[in-house]
Amino acid sequence: MSTGTGTFSWRGLKPRWSAGWRPAAWRPVWSQAAALRALRTTLVMPGLFALTFKGFGNLQMALFAGFGSFATLVLVSFAGTARDKLLAHLGLALAGSVLLVIGTAVSPTTAVAAIVTVPVAFLVFFAGVAGPNAASAVTGALLAYVLPAASPGTVGMIPDRLAGWWLASAVGTVAVLALPTPSAGDRVRRGVEKLAARLADAIEAALRGETAEAPVAAAIEAKRELRATFSATPFRPTGLAIRDQALANAVELLEWCTALVADTLREQPDLGRAQQHERDLLAASLAVLRDSGALFADRSARPPDLDGLDARQKAVLAVARSGWHERPGSSEDARISFHAHTIATTVLVIGADALLAAKRADPEQLIATRARWFGDEDFARAGGLAGLRKYLGRHASVRSVWFINSMRGALALAAAVTVADVSSVQHGFWVVLGTLSVLRTNASATGATALRALLGTALGFVVGGALLVAIGTSNTALWIALPVAVLVASYAPGTAPFAVGQAAFTITVAVLFNLLVPVGWKVGELRVEDVAIGCLVSVLVGTLFWPRGVAPLVGDDLADAYRAGAAYLREAIAWVRGRRTEAPTSGPAALTAGVRLDEAVRGFLAEQGTKHLEREELWRLIGGTLRLRLTAHAVASLPHACAQADPEPLDAVQARADGLVAWYEQLALQVGRPRPDQPQSAASRPSGDQLPGGGHHSSRAAIWLREHLDHLAEHIEDLTAPAARLAEIRRQPWWR
């Protein structure tokens, strides 16, 4: 079984099947992380198998020590510090032990095994929502259940099986800690450091009066790299813990900060002409950016000076608020003040998240900061029970990619367990493993993966069979072949095509079982038959349950994000103009919609198969929801009724705001679930593009409000074509 993924082309809209058949495409790529993983597995798995089988003479212990080693060292990859990894492996060992006992207990009765598999598998799959380490442990934990559940066994075997599992867990954990490898979370933290530094470079250059064109371009490229890294795994590289939430929050806010800095320097390329207190505020912001990025990458780095930045921002804001209703002599001064304040506000929250991620501050001391930003104290307490309840509540519906994938996986594994028992295949757990290894999130992708799994297994059977024929009955040769097979099988995931990983794993199992019970090439033959059954189960379940996979959820969640963001902006405008006495309350709903969208997009990118929407188009639509939500939050953060003067200019601002809200609501209808009255294209560009401006016509508050809307409106044209493309895709049949 391989955890590797195939490749697909974002351009051309079809999988690169032709490339997959070229010899070069079958060559594994070099990966230091994969090499360390293979080294660990090659040292541990054959050694434990030899110890338990030859040394202890215990077949059950040997079987679970072998597969437990593979689960601990290959199927999971935990992130974080050594302590984080130790706790994660301990959790996997405990969860696997419980699942092993349950699987052994239900295995004698087909009906009981099938019924129990549904809730057990669902809970294991759904537990991955808790964070990256929990998500990474899903396949390894399920292996501890499906191996005994689909194999002959009795309750009396549980002690020996547990002994093998715990031995593999203990030795595997030591190997992981002794030979650590970088994780997705580590790469995200380095990306955060790089983007923060590039943004600081751009601001610093503009403050010196130098051109910031190159630094801004470097920052935008760093932002793209960070987003690609953040979305490169099938699960969000953050979790329920406050430290993990801080990392996710920082990634989002750095994207927003990149847009703010780019817009600022496009309008005001020479910040050296700004007032001294505004230059001081920008200088403090860039210093906090640098220190925050460094702290994300290295927890021992110098903490950012948030108190100093907060004091400077309050000074600038005090100057601005003292003249909210005045007409400044130069609108340029008001705009620079606006930009400096908005960047500082974002950087303050990034700095707070850096302290949380590095465990350099008491989370309770920073709850208020996050609550002010999100507008929801319960959400800010993401590490507590209230946050846990709200977090899980967001995913306990068919609108959650985690819920859908968990339900599909549970039903598929239950069906596989039933088929394995009813068909009385000799090695029934291969049926279940075949289902688990090829199950993906839509019917067409499952079919493509199933084909590669069968091809890889057949290839492994041919090579393994030839190997066993050449070896004959020599145990010595088999023991020599075992570490070589393990080396290839553990290096292949993520570095070689899916079929190569399947072939390598098939050879490993063929050698392992011939050491346990010498039957020659028949092991490979039986596995091909069993995996074929498992693949068929996976395809049937994928066709019957949510055949479109995650793609419709992306459209639905995009629609929700735009709709919730538009509602938030409407309330914020009314609050600032004094037409609403209650502070805006739509912030938490907009944030929830954004989190769901993030999870759906991650699941969509993890799917194997055709991608009809190009990645850049998808990023534009996602970026549009982020810009809308954070603009609404920035407007809502302005003082109540601060923009009541200048009725004529403010009426024009209100018209612009109404047009923007209506446009986003129309966009939500377009990308949402297809309906007979669904618009074929987004609304026309909002009216009022040329708002009255200048220091002689607008108050400082009106200028700030107008700047927020201008920055939002500047980017709506980028959303028109991707939204139309997504709407067209959603009207197509699921099998296309």
Wavefront OBJ file of the C-alpha trace (Angstrom):
o trace
v 0.000 0.000 0.000
v 1.422 3.353 -0.992
v 0.676 6.814 0.278
v 2.164 8.355 -2.831
v 0.106 10.514 -5.138
v -0.089 10.689 -8.893
v 0.439 13.798 -10.968
v -2.034 15.812 -12.971
v -1.870 18.792 -15.251
v -3.539 22.025 -14.239
v -3.380 23.179 -17.814
v -5.008 21.091 -20.457
v -7.561 19.955 -17.886
v -6.646 16.258 -18.177
v -4.397 13.904 -16.216
v -0.971 13.445 -17.727
v -1.519 9.798 -18.586
v 0.803 9.990 -21.568
v 3.600 11.344 -19.401
v 2.984 8.577 -16.893
v 3.952 5.942 -19.440
v 7.306 7.487 -20.293
v 10.253 5.730 -18.653
v 11.430 8.985 -17.056
v 8.098 9.382 -15.276
v 8.649 6.061 -13.492
v 11.998 7.067 -12.032
v 11.829 8.006 -8.363
v 12.890 11.532 -7.473
v 15.456 12.252 -4.794
v 14.049 13.243 -1.425
v 16.076 13.575 1.743
v 12.963 13.088 3.857
v 12.042 9.910 1.951
v 15.607 8.639 2.247
v 15.572 9.095 6.029
v 12.164 7.430 6.194
v 13.467 4.490 4.169
v 16.578 4.234 6.331
v 14.525 4.158 9.524
v 12.123 1.557 8.147
v 14.886 -0.650 6.755
v 16.660 -0.672 10.104
v 13.551 -1.282 12.211
v 11.072 -3.439 10.300
v 13.290 -6.393 9.261
v 15.037 -6.302 12.635
v 11.823 -6.495 14.648
v 10.409 -9.141 12.345
v 13.518 -11.259 12.799
v 13.474 -10.754 16.579
v 9.830 -11.732 17.050
v 9.703 -14.535 14.494
v 13.121 -16.139 14.866
v 13.970 -14.984 18.369
v 10.590 -15.341 20.098
v 9.048 -17.794 17.659
v 5.708 -15.959 17.823
v 3.930 -15.684 14.470
v 1.217 -13.228 15.635
v 3.754 -10.978 17.313
v 5.912 -11.058 14.201
v 2.972 -10.199 11.928
v 1.910 -7.163 13.968
v 5.472 -6.058 14.633
v 6.075 -6.018 10.879
v 2.911 -4.181 9.909
v 3.112 -1.979 13.004
v 6.572 -0.857 11.927
v 5.274 0.022 8.488
v 2.362 1.935 10.000
v 4.580 3.858 12.440
v 7.420 4.649 10.067
v 5.841 4.936 6.609
v 2.112 5.580 6.853
v 2.412 8.452 9.339
v 4.565 11.572 9.396
v 4.177 13.691 12.504
v 5.146 17.355 12.726
v 6.387 19.619 15.483
v 9.066 19.383 18.119
v 10.493 16.143 19.476
v 7.961 16.355 22.297
v 5.112 16.837 19.825
v 6.222 13.801 17.841
v 6.643 11.712 20.984
v 3.122 12.532 22.133
v 1.735 11.872 18.657
v 3.380 8.442 18.449
v 2.138 7.637 21.935
v -1.365 8.604 20.866
v -1.086 6.407 17.771
v 0.128 3.491 19.874
v -2.790 3.860 22.303
v -5.398 4.352 19.577
v -3.971 1.461 17.577
v -4.122 -0.779 20.650
v -7.812 -0.050 21.189
v -8.561 -0.559 17.505
v -6.566 -3.788 17.432
v -8.591 -5.197 20.328
v -11.879 -4.174 18.720
v -10.857 -5.592 15.350
v -9.839 -8.926 16.834
v -13.038 -9.147 18.899
v -15.410 -8.553 15.969
v -13.553 -10.615 13.348
v -15.315 -13.989 13.982
v -18.767 -12.642 12.925
v -19.205 -10.970 9.538
v -22.317 -8.992 10.452
v -20.815 -7.682 13.670
v -17.545 -6.774 11.948
v -19.362 -4.854 9.193
v -21.649 -3.007 11.611
v -18.865 -2.067 14.026
v -16.578 -0.951 11.210
v -18.886 1.924 10.243
v -18.715 3.936 13.503
v -15.131 2.903 14.250
v -13.789 3.879 10.835
v -15.866 7.067 10.778
v -14.484 8.200 14.126
v -10.913 7.441 13.049
v -11.307 9.325 9.775
v -13.135 12.234 11.424
v -10.554 12.489 14.210
v -8.177 13.840 11.579
v -10.005 17.169 11.792
v -8.234 17.784 15.104
v -4.955 18.688 13.422
v -2.094 17.628 11.150
v -0.751 14.895 13.392
v -4.203 13.408 13.911
v -4.850 13.502 10.156
v -1.484 11.910 9.433
v -2.241 9.082 11.877
v -5.525 8.035 10.238
v -4.140 5.428 7.828
v -1.730 3.975 10.374
v -4.468 3.696 13.005
v -6.875 2.099 10.560
v -4.237 -0.486 9.662
v -4.276 -1.583 13.314
v -8.017 -2.192 12.963
v -8.461 -3.663 9.483
v -5.601 -6.152 9.832
v -7.255 -8.097 12.692
v -10.861 -7.309 11.651
v -10.455 -8.929 8.241
v -8.177 -11.786 9.339
v -8.931 -15.021 11.170
v -8.221 -14.663 14.855
v -9.416 -15.194 18.386
v -9.477 -13.111 21.534
v -6.668 -15.260 22.870
v -4.346 -13.776 20.228
v -4.797 -10.221 21.521
v -1.843 -10.226 23.969
v 0.619 -11.421 21.306
v -0.744 -8.974 18.763
v -0.566 -6.081 21.228
v 2.994 -7.043 22.108
v 4.005 -6.857 18.448
v 2.183 -3.548 17.943
v 3.708 -1.931 21.030
v 7.172 -3.189 20.196
v 6.897 -1.643 16.737
v 5.505 1.590 18.205
v 8.269 1.915 20.792
v 11.187 1.145 18.498
v 9.666 3.129 15.619
v 9.234 6.188 17.829
v 12.857 6.023 18.936
v 13.937 5.787 15.299
v 11.812 8.803 14.315
v 13.239 10.909 17.124
v 16.789 9.787 16.381
v 16.492 10.462 12.631
v 13.988 13.341 12.327
v 12.728 14.680 9.020
v 11.138 18.054 8.202
v 7.354 18.109 8.057
v 4.726 20.120 6.182
v 4.260 22.324 9.250
v 7.990 23.032 9.349
v 7.935 24.087 5.701
v 4.970 26.356 6.356
v 6.828 28.057 9.203
v 9.851 28.658 6.979
v 7.518 30.082 4.330
v 6.008 32.410 6.928
v 9.472 33.618 7.884
v 10.393 34.252 4.260
v 7.223 36.179 3.410
v 7.419 38.303 6.554
v 11.026 39.219 5.738
v 10.162 40.120 2.130
v 7.311 42.372 3.251
v 9.614 44.088 5.735
v 12.179 44.629 2.943
v 9.553 46.291 0.754
v 8.398 48.693 3.482
v 11.982 49.503 4.457
v 12.943 50.338 0.876
v 9.952 52.671 0.494
v 10.782 54.420 3.788
v 14.299 55.093 2.474
v 12.788 56.643 -0.645
v 14.033 53.804 -2.874
v 11.955 51.994 -5.459
v 10.122 49.059 -3.890
v 9.081 47.413 -7.144
v 11.525 44.495 -6.852
v 10.917 43.874 -3.123
v 7.138 43.875 -3.684
v 7.508 41.364 -6.534
v 9.650 39.172 -4.261
v 7.003 39.384 -1.542
v 4.225 38.384 -3.941
v 6.284 35.408 -5.106
v 6.952 34.421 -1.484
v 3.210 34.639 -0.825
v 2.506 32.256 -3.706
v 5.107 29.832 -2.429
v 3.636 29.942 1.069
v 0.108 29.319 -0.188
v 1.319 26.408 -2.318
v 3.154 24.886 0.659
v 0.199 25.435 2.960
v -2.123 23.650 0.524
v 0.265 20.887 -0.546
v -1.040 18.280 1.905
v -4.475 16.618 1.937
v -5.038 17.984 5.442
v -4.674 21.416 6.910
v -1.178 21.638 8.466
v -2.738 23.178 11.562
v -5.140 21.907 14.167
v -7.223 22.452 17.277
v -4.341 23.540 19.500
v -3.957 27.286 19.976
v -0.411 27.069 18.562
v -1.695 25.408 15.389
v -4.520 27.899 15.009
v -1.975 30.693 15.341
v -0.001 29.350 12.380
v -3.104 29.103 10.186
v -4.151 32.596 11.196
v -0.697 33.974 10.399
v -0.715 32.488 6.896
v -4.056 34.120 6.153
v -3.073 37.465 7.635
v 0.256 37.513 5.803
v -1.615 37.092 2.529
v -3.777 40.044 3.504
v -0.732 42.020 4.587
v 0.906 41.361 1.219
v -2.091 42.893 -0.532
v -2.036 45.884 1.817
v 1.665 46.541 1.323
v 1.444 46.117 -2.457
v -1.501 48.520 -2.704
v 0.177 51.024 -0.396
v 3.428 51.140 -2.333
v 1.628 51.279 -5.654
v -0.190 54.429 -4.530
v 2.581 55.895 -2.354
v 5.923 54.527 -3.617
v 7.940 57.057 -1.574
v 6.966 56.719 2.077
v 9.866 58.941 3.059
v 7.574 61.930 2.489
v 5.077 60.777 5.118
v 4.712 62.460 8.495
v 7.308 61.431 11.078
v 4.846 59.634 13.356
v 3.548 57.597 10.396
v 7.084 56.696 9.300
v 7.796 55.594 12.866
v 4.671 53.434 12.837
v 5.675 51.760 9.549
v 9.225 51.222 10.826
v 7.853 49.577 13.962
v 5.566 47.416 11.802
v 8.410 46.138 9.636
v 10.495 45.330 12.729
v 7.629 43.317 14.214
v 7.159 41.562 10.877
v 10.800 40.452 10.789
v 10.831 39.293 14.404
v 7.479 37.498 14.058
v 8.607 35.577 10.996
v 11.844 34.571 12.706
v 9.917 33.463 15.798
v 7.653 31.202 13.740
v 10.709 29.444 12.318
v 12.727 29.400 15.550
v 10.979 29.485 18.925
v 14.134 30.734 20.596
v 14.308 33.865 18.432
v 13.775 37.372 19.800
v 10.084 38.125 20.432
v 8.481 41.035 18.543
v 7.981 44.330 20.351
v 4.188 44.398 20.284
v 3.919 46.954 23.068
v 6.043 49.426 21.145
v 4.047 48.948 17.945
v 0.759 49.213 19.821
v 1.852 52.486 21.444
v 2.882 54.001 18.099
v -0.354 52.920 16.448
v -2.415 54.489 19.228
v -0.532 57.734 18.737
v -1.265 57.779 14.990
v -4.880 56.795 15.564
v -5.285 59.531 18.173
v -4.138 62.118 15.639
v -6.532 60.751 13.045
v -9.508 60.545 15.390
v -8.946 64.069 16.648
v -9.820 65.234 13.184
v -12.269 62.596 11.907
v -14.759 65.222 10.758
v -12.181 67.680 9.476
v -11.208 68.065 5.847
v -7.427 67.540 5.658
v -5.327 69.922 3.655
v -4.074 66.998 1.578
v -5.938 63.744 1.002
v -2.538 62.097 0.434
v -1.675 62.567 4.117
v -4.970 60.947 5.121
v -4.375 58.011 2.787
v -0.838 57.402 4.098
v -2.184 57.510 7.641
v -4.863 55.002 6.620
v -2.316 52.625 5.078
v 0.043 52.826 8.033
v -2.776 52.108 10.487
v -4.181 49.174 8.487
v -0.777 47.528 8.064
v 0.028 48.011 11.757
v -3.289 46.466 12.827
v -2.599 43.356 10.751
v 1.020 43.095 11.908
v -0.029 43.321 15.566
v -2.194 40.220 15.219
v 0.554 38.403 13.282
v 2.956 39.189 16.126
v 0.478 37.922 18.709
v 0.125 34.684 16.741
v 3.906 34.343 16.597
v 4.079 34.531 20.393
v 1.327 31.915 20.666
v 2.982 29.589 18.155
v 6.317 29.829 19.980
v 4.710 29.376 23.415
v 6.294 32.670 24.476
v 3.096 34.135 25.921
v 0.182 33.037 28.037
v -2.669 32.234 25.613
v -5.184 33.825 27.950
v -3.326 37.145 27.717
v -3.782 37.184 23.959
v -7.359 35.913 23.846
v -8.664 39.464 23.884
v -6.553 40.374 20.843
v -7.857 37.458 18.830
v -11.410 37.995 20.049
v -11.255 41.617 18.848
v -9.937 40.492 15.490
v -12.455 37.687 14.944
v -15.366 39.308 16.754
v -16.073 36.077 18.651
v -14.430 35.219 21.951
v -15.548 31.574 21.804
v -13.752 31.143 18.488
v -10.671 32.870 19.842
v -10.505 30.202 22.546
v -9.852 27.543 19.939
v -7.782 25.516 22.370
v -10.525 25.259 25.008
v -13.714 23.251 25.320
v -15.862 26.009 23.856
v -13.548 26.257 20.865
v -13.541 22.468 20.497
v -17.334 22.395 20.463
v -17.569 25.155 17.868
v -14.755 23.670 15.771
v -16.315 20.214 15.630
v -19.739 21.729 15.107
v -18.538 23.362 11.897
v -17.612 19.955 10.522
v -20.558 17.904 11.782
v -22.558 18.351 8.587
v -22.591 17.236 4.980
v -21.110 20.627 4.135
v -17.792 19.562 5.665
v -15.200 17.761 3.569
v -14.069 15.895 6.678
v -17.584 14.632 7.348
v -18.145 13.486 3.771
v -14.792 11.757 3.425
v -15.165 10.119 6.838
v -18.586 8.740 5.977
v -17.480 7.492 2.566
v -14.373 5.863 4.009
v -16.347 4.168 6.776
v -18.929 2.758 4.368
v -16.237 1.579 1.955
v -14.256 -0.208 4.663
v -17.408 -1.803 6.092
v -18.302 -3.057 2.630
v -14.755 -4.361 2.155
v -14.841 -6.216 5.475
v -18.155 -7.799 4.493
v -16.934 -8.819 1.042
v -13.701 -10.217 2.461
v -15.575 -12.396 4.939
v -18.371 -13.489 2.624
v -16.047 -14.310 -0.277
v -13.781 -16.305 2.068
v -10.625 -15.105 0.351
v -7.467 -16.507 1.872
v -6.047 -13.117 2.859
v -9.160 -11.026 3.457
v -7.350 -8.030 4.935
v -5.859 -7.298 1.493
v -9.386 -6.586 0.275
v -9.733 -3.959 2.992
v -6.237 -2.594 2.419
v -6.944 -2.426 -1.291
v -10.037 -0.345 -0.549
v -8.175 1.897 1.885
v -5.204 2.488 -0.392
v -7.212 3.513 -3.465
v -10.205 5.226 -1.873
v -10.303 8.856 -2.928
v -12.918 11.561 -2.759
v -14.712 11.154 -6.071
v -15.757 8.243 -8.224
v -13.661 9.047 -11.276
v -10.494 9.629 -9.263
v -11.055 6.401 -7.357
v -11.335 4.537 -10.636
v -8.078 6.007 -11.935
v -6.286 5.192 -8.696
v -7.745 1.698 -8.630
v -6.324 1.052 -12.091
v -2.877 2.194 -10.984
v -3.163 0.104 -7.826
v -3.980 -3.004 -9.840
v -1.178 -2.296 -12.304
v 1.275 -1.782 -9.470
v 0.157 -4.908 -7.665
v 0.384 -6.944 -10.875
v 3.855 -5.545 -11.510
v 4.844 -6.428 -7.967
v 3.446 -9.899 -8.439
v 5.461 -10.433 -11.619
v 8.708 -9.101 -10.143
v 8.097 -10.733 -6.772
v 7.153 -14.020 -8.360
v 10.295 -14.005 -10.458
v 12.292 -13.139 -7.342
v 10.761 -16.007 -5.370
v 11.340 -18.435 -8.224
v 14.965 -17.358 -8.381
v 15.361 -17.628 -4.616
v 13.581 -20.953 -4.388
v 13.306 -22.307 -0.867
v 16.377 -20.557 0.492
v 15.503 -18.782 3.738
v 18.845 -17.005 3.672
v 18.072 -15.424 0.328
v 14.630 -14.361 1.553
v 16.134 -12.699 4.622
v 18.578 -10.853 2.366
v 15.772 -9.769 0.020
v 13.519 -8.496 2.844
v 15.465 -5.319 3.794
v 15.982 -4.472 0.124
v 12.247 -4.755 -0.542
v 11.456 -2.719 2.577
v 13.918 -0.025 1.491
v 12.198 0.419 -1.877
v 8.669 0.200 -0.461
v 9.352 2.831 2.209
v 11.139 5.229 -0.151
v 8.495 5.095 -2.903
v 5.568 7.008 -1.303
v 5.643 10.581 -2.538
v 8.747 10.059 -4.690
v 7.543 7.544 -7.282
v 4.261 6.913 -9.129
v 1.474 5.219 -7.186
v 1.896 1.953 -9.093
v 5.589 1.753 -8.182
v 4.743 2.065 -4.497
v 2.107 -0.658 -4.838
v 4.581 -2.947 -6.593
v 7.257 -2.415 -3.963
v 4.816 -3.097 -1.146
v 3.583 -6.244 -2.874
v 7.133 -7.582 -3.120
v 7.730 -6.771 0.557
v 4.640 -8.685 1.623
v 5.415 -11.593 -0.672
v 8.840 -11.975 0.926
v 7.477 -11.482 4.448
v 4.740 -14.092 4.080
v 7.072 -16.575 2.464
v 9.243 -16.305 5.531
v 6.229 -16.887 7.776
v 4.495 -19.589 5.693
v 6.447 -20.581 2.559
v 3.960 -20.794 -0.317
v 6.041 -19.343 -3.155
v 4.544 -17.072 -5.767
v 0.940 -17.721 -4.715
v 1.128 -14.901 -2.153
v 1.440 -12.381 -4.959
v -1.266 -14.047 -6.995
v -3.683 -13.982 -4.066
v -2.938 -10.358 -3.332
v -3.723 -9.333 -6.916
v -7.115 -11.028 -6.625
v -7.869 -9.534 -3.214
v -6.763 -6.009 -4.125
v -8.890 -6.198 -7.271
v -11.914 -6.911 -5.075
v -10.973 -4.046 -2.773
v -10.578 -1.671 -5.706
v -14.002 -2.642 -7.012
v -15.544 -1.952 -3.600
v -13.886 1.473 -3.526
v -15.143 2.399 -6.989
v -18.702 1.260 -6.215
v -18.854 3.174 -2.945
v -17.374 6.254 -4.627
v -20.040 6.049 -7.325
v -22.950 5.561 -4.934
v -21.927 8.141 -2.326
v -20.984 11.675 -3.387
v -19.680 10.778 -6.865
v -18.724 14.384 -7.528
v -16.400 14.331 -4.531
v -15.231 17.575 -2.963
v -15.599 19.830 -6.005
v -19.266 20.798 -5.314
v -18.346 21.655 -1.733
v -15.774 24.134 -3.003
v -18.480 25.929 -4.979
v -20.970 25.838 -2.107
v -18.381 27.075 0.385
v -17.213 29.805 -1.979
v -20.814 30.973 -2.259
v -21.190 30.944 1.533
v -17.931 32.851 1.997
v -18.950 35.583 -0.448
v -22.468 35.775 0.953
v -21.298 35.964 4.571
v -18.580 38.488 3.687
v -21.091 40.710 1.885
v -23.419 40.630 4.900
v -20.503 41.558 7.176
v -19.535 44.482 4.934
v -23.129 45.771 4.856
v -23.303 45.767 8.655
v -19.873 47.394 8.960
v -20.785 50.274 6.634
v -23.996 50.884 8.554
v -22.040 50.871 11.834
v -19.459 53.421 10.676
v -22.113 55.740 9.245
v -24.172 55.637 12.427
v -27.123 53.878 10.809
v -26.660 50.851 13.064
v -26.486 51.111 16.854
v -25.295 47.538 17.454
v -21.756 46.521 16.520
v -21.563 44.181 13.482
v -22.330 40.571 14.404
v -21.625 38.786 11.098
v -17.884 38.457 11.658
v -17.932 34.955 13.199
v -20.207 33.642 10.432
v -17.846 35.020 7.792
v -14.871 33.441 9.552
v -16.623 30.064 9.808
v -17.369 30.177 6.091
v -13.700 30.929 5.403
v -12.500 27.963 7.486
v -14.886 25.590 5.734
v -13.746 26.874 2.372
v -10.120 26.289 3.331
v -10.843 22.660 4.261
v -12.867 22.042 1.098
v -10.142 23.466 -1.127
v -7.528 21.316 0.573
v -9.614 18.222 -0.040
v -10.188 19.272 -3.644
v -6.472 19.679 -4.298
v -5.790 16.289 -2.684
v -8.159 14.516 -5.056
v -6.524 12.553 -7.836
v -8.092 12.973 -11.226
v -9.064 15.735 -13.622
v -8.997 19.318 -12.364
v -11.262 21.422 -14.592
v -10.507 24.643 -12.736
v -6.938 25.863 -12.968
v -5.109 26.566 -9.763
v -4.616 30.274 -10.446
v -8.340 30.706 -11.057
v -9.088 28.924 -7.802
v -6.610 31.127 -5.896
v -8.256 34.264 -7.275
v -11.671 33.163 -6.021
v -10.306 32.208 -2.600
v -8.348 35.439 -2.364
v -11.527 37.342 -3.181
v -13.299 35.892 -0.133
v -10.341 36.747 2.102
v -10.151 40.330 0.842
v -13.902 40.806 1.291
v -13.966 39.437 4.831
v -10.928 41.325 6.099
v -12.056 44.565 4.443
v -15.379 44.206 6.240
v -13.508 43.593 9.488
v -11.280 46.634 8.949
v -14.329 48.834 8.330
v -16.096 47.392 11.370
v -13.047 48.276 13.473
v -13.529 52.006 12.804
v -15.270 54.011 15.560
v -19.036 53.997 15.624
v -20.633 56.801 13.583
v -17.242 58.338 12.822
v -18.310 59.075 9.241
v -21.415 61.187 9.642
v -20.175 64.429 8.134
v -20.145 65.417 4.457
v -23.539 63.961 3.479
v -22.970 64.305 -0.272
v -19.605 62.480 -0.446
v -20.825 59.885 2.041
v -23.951 59.244 -0.012
v -21.656 58.426 -2.916
v -19.623 56.128 -0.651
v -22.837 54.408 0.445
v -23.877 53.914 -3.169
v -20.485 52.372 -3.875
v -20.827 50.107 -0.853
v -24.334 49.012 -1.857
v -23.094 48.236 -5.345
v -20.204 46.162 -4.017
v -22.434 44.198 -1.658
v -24.924 43.487 -4.450
v -22.101 42.419 -6.765
v -20.715 39.926 -4.252
v -24.182 38.550 -3.543
v -24.657 38.001 -7.262
v -21.250 36.321 -7.422
v -22.306 33.984 -4.601
v -25.370 32.955 -6.600
v -23.215 32.318 -9.630
v -20.655 29.991 -8.006
v -23.188 28.265 -5.715
v -25.346 25.213 -6.289
v -26.783 25.260 -9.842
v -30.399 26.428 -9.980
v -32.765 27.277 -12.831
v -32.521 30.976 -11.978
v -28.746 30.907 -11.483
v -27.043 33.853 -13.203
v -24.754 32.959 -16.054
v -22.364 35.754 -15.199
v -21.611 38.035 -12.303
v -23.251 41.416 -12.001
v -21.750 44.302 -13.891
v -19.094 46.368 -12.208
v -20.575 48.401 -9.334
v -21.431 51.970 -10.116
v -19.687 54.886 -8.497
v -16.127 53.983 -9.477
v -15.152 57.628 -9.473
v -15.917 58.644 -5.911
v -15.556 62.285 -4.907
v -12.248 62.774 -3.179
v -9.641 65.348 -2.299
v -8.991 67.167 0.904
v -11.529 69.931 0.096
v -14.542 67.614 -0.260
v -14.195 64.743 2.208
v -13.519 64.370 5.902
v -10.673 62.191 7.119
v -13.146 59.462 8.168
v -14.776 59.527 4.723
v -11.364 59.173 3.072
v -10.509 56.170 5.239
v -13.847 54.537 4.476
v -13.509 55.248 0.774
v -9.983 53.813 0.729
v -11.266 50.516 2.124
v -13.913 50.285 -0.591
v -11.517 51.383 -3.340
v -9.046 48.656 -2.460
v -11.846 46.107 -2.512
v -13.315 47.266 -5.814
v -9.947 47.300 -7.594
v -9.783 43.514 -7.614
v -13.327 42.440 -8.482
v -12.596 42.175 -12.214
v -10.130 39.379 -11.416
v -13.027 37.263 -10.141
v -15.360 37.463 -13.143
v -13.755 34.893 -15.444
v -12.947 32.274 -12.736
v -16.484 32.532 -11.366
v -17.993 32.018 -14.813
v -15.721 29.021 -15.366
v -16.713 27.456 -12.044
v -20.403 27.992 -12.770
v -19.983 26.263 -16.123
v -18.215 23.296 -14.498
v -20.945 22.894 -11.899
v -23.571 22.489 -14.622
v -21.733 19.518 -16.153
v -22.628 15.857 -15.308
v -20.483 14.323 -12.542
v -18.860 11.736 -14.811
v -17.352 14.329 -17.129
l 1 2 3 4 5 6 7 8 9 10 11 12 13 14 15 16 17 18 19 20 21 22 23 24 25 26 27 28 29 30 31 32 33 34 35 36 37 38 39 40 41 42 43 44 45 46 47 48 49 50 51 52 53 54 55 56 57 58 59 60 61 62 63 64 65 66 67 68 69 70 71 72 73 74 75 76 77 78 79 80 81 82 83 84 85 86 87 88 89 90 91 92 93 94 95 96 97 98 99 100 101 102 103 104 105 106 107 108 109 110 111 112 113 114 115 116 117 118 119 120 121 122 123 124 125 126 127 128 129 130 131 132 133 134 135 136 137 138 139 140 141 142 143 144 145 146 147 148 149 150 151 152 153 154 155 156 157 158 159 160 161 162 163 164 165 166 167 168 169 170 171 172 173 174 175 176 177 178 179 180 181 182 183 184 185 186 187 188 189 190 191 192 193 194 195 196 197 198 199 200 201 202 203 204 205 206 207 208 209 210 211 212 213 214 215 216 217 218 219 220 221 222 223 224 225 226 227 228 229 230 231 232 233 234 235 236 237 238 239 240 241 242 243 244 245 246 247 248 249 250 251 252 253 254 255 256 257 258 259 260 261 262 263 264 265 266 267 268 269 270 271 272 273 274 275 276 277 278 279 280 281 282 283 284 285 286 287 288 289 290 291 292 293 294 295 296 297 298 299 300 301 302 303 304 305 306 307 308 309 310 311 312 313 314 315 316 317 318 319 320 321 322 323 324 325 326 327 328 329 330 331 332 333 334 335 336 337 338 339 340 341 342 343 344 345 346 347 348 349 350 351 352 353 354 355 356 357 358 359 360 361 362 363 364 365 366 367 368 369 370 371 372 373 374 375 376 377 378 379 380 381 382 383 384 385 386 387 388 389 390 391 392 393 394 395 396 397 398 399 400 401 402 403 404 405 406 407 408 409 410 411 412 413 414 415 416 417 418 419 420 421 422 423 424 425 426 427 428 429 430 431 432 433 434 435 436 437 438 439 440 441 442 443 444 445 446 447 448 449 450 451 452 453 454 455 456 457 458 459 460 461 462 463 464 465 466 467 468 469 470 471 472 473 474 475 476 477 478 479 480 481 482 483 484 485 486 487 488 489 490 491 492 493 494 495 496 497 498 499 500 501 502 503 504 505 506 507 508 509 510 511 512 513 514 515 516 517 518 519 520 521 522 523 524 525 526 527 528 529 530 531 532 533 534 535 536 537 538 539 540 541 542 543 544 545 546 547 548 549 550 551 552 553 554 555 556 557 558 559 560 561 562 563 564 565 566 567 568 569 570 571 572 573 574 575 576 577 578 579 580 581 582 583 584 585 586 587 588 589 590 591 592 593 594 595 596 597 598 599 600 601 602 603 604 605 606 607 608 609 610 611 612 613 614 615 616 617 618 619 620 621 622 623 624 625 626 627 628 629 630 631 632 633 634 635 636 637 638 639 640 641 642 643 644 645 646 647 648 649 650 651 652 653 654 655 656 657 658 659 660 661 662 663 664 665 666 667 668 669 670 671 672 673 674 675 676 677 678 679 680 681 682 683 684 685 686 687 688 689 690 691 692 693 694 695 696 697 698 699 700 701 702 703 704 705 706 707 708 709 710 711 712 713 714 715 716 717 718 719 720 721 722 723 724 725 726 727 728 729 730 731 732 733 734 735 736
